[in-house]
Amino acid sequence: MQEPQVIGTPSLLRRLAAMFYDAFLVTAVLLATTAIVLGLEMANSSGTHVHGERAMQGIWQWISFLTNLTVMSLFFTYLWVKNGQTLGMQAWRIRIDNTDNKRISWRQAYIRFFAAFLSAGFLGLGYLWVLFSKDKQSWHDKVSGTQTVLLNKREK
């Protein structure tokens, strides 16, 4: 089977569809991660109300948040570095490359991951930028030195 060829840049709608697919996968992974953290929290609590319990509850919330952030970042960055694609991106024939059309580095993957939050956080303007940019790059593509490409269909 031949390696798929780059045929252009994906539309915003195609990118959003891939994100929608990935959201289901990430949600399932994060639910499992949260269940593990909650299980550890319950195993470490005495089940009785004692002084300082609220402080411990806050600590466990931070542990849960940081664990989920770590798991989510590893999910995306590992797949981007290894394959250039998440499962949702594979379904929609999208790949992440660096600007030299090669695989991205771990550094680029992490910059892209955290910059994507900023792209979404500003009312999604970082994603909408694709509609106005000559090179069809989002903010997180520009910041990380990556590009999002559309692939042809694989021959069977």
N, C-alpha and C positions, 0 to 999 in steps of 0.2 A: 504494500500500500504506500502511495506517495505521501510525502509531507504536504500539508495544505499550503497553498500560496496566498500571499496577501493580495487582496483585490481592491482595497480602499480603506475608508474609515467607517465605522458603524454609526448609524443614526442615533440620536438621543433616545428614541423609543426603543431601539434594540438594546441599548445599554441599560435602560431602566427595566426592561423585561428580564435581562440576565440578573440584575440586582434583585428583582422580585423572586426569581428561582433560588438564588443564594440565600435570601432572607429566610426561607423555609428551612434550609439545611442548617444555617447558623442558629436559628431558634431551637431546633431539636438538640443541637450540641450544647447550647447554653442552658437548656432545661436540664439536661443530664448533669452538667457541671454544677448548676445551682443545687440540684438534689444531693449531690455528694457533699457540697459545702454545708448545706443545712443538716445533713446527717452527722457530719463532724461536729457541728455546733450543738446538736441535741445530745450527742454522746459526751461532750465536754461539760454540759450544764447539769446541775444537780436536780433540776426539776422543781426546786423550791425557790421562792423569792427571797433573795438575800441582798444586802447592801452592795451596791456596785454592779448589779445586774444590767442596768441601763448602759453603763459604760462598756460592758462586755458585748451587749447587743450592738452597739455602735461599731465596735472593733470587728465583729463578725460581718456587719454590713460592708465595711471597707474590704475585708478579706474576700467576700463574695464579689464585690465590684472589681477588684484588682484581678481576681482569678478569671472572671468572665472576660475582662479586657485582654488578658494574656492569651486565653484560649482563642478568642475571636481573632486577635492579631496573628497568632500562629496559623490558624485556619487559612486566612487569606494570604499571608506572606509566603507560607510554605508552598501553596499551590501556584502562586505567581512565579516564584523562583524556580520551582521544579518543572512546571508545565507551561507557564505563561498564562494559565487559565484556571478559573474555578469551574465547578461543575455547571453552574448557570451560564458561564461564558462559553463553555464547550457546546452547550445546547444551542446557543445563538451565534456560534462561529466567530467569537471575539477572542482576541489574545492581547496580552500586554507585552510589549517589547521596549527595549531602550531606544533611543533615537537613532542608533546604528543598526536597528533591526536584529538585535541579539537579545538573549535572555537578560532579564533584569537581575541586579545584585540584591543581596539581603538589605543593604543600606537603602537602595532605591525602593524596595518593597515596603520597608517600615516607614520611610518618608511618605510614600504614596498612601499607605494605610491611614496614618494620622492626619495627613493633609485632606483626605477625603471627608473626615469629620468636619473640618472647617468649610469645605466646599458645600456640604449639606447644611451646616449651621447658619450660614448667611442666606437664609431663605432659598437654599438650593442654587444660588447664583453660580457657584463653582461648577455645577453640572450644566446649567443653562448656558454657560460660556461657550460650550461646544457649538451652539447655534450661531454665534457671532465671530468665533475665532477662525482665521484663515486656514490654520492647520488642523482644525476640529479637535483641539486639545482642551480638556477640562483644567481647572486650576491645579488639581492634584497631579495631573500629568505634567504640567509645566514645572511645578515645584520639584518633582521627583526625577525629571529628565526621562520620562517614559512617554509612550504613545499607545493608544488603543487602536488596534487594526482589525479589519474585517477579513475573514478567510473564505476561500472558495469551498464548495462542497467537496467532500472526499469521494473519490471514485471507489465503487465497491467491487 
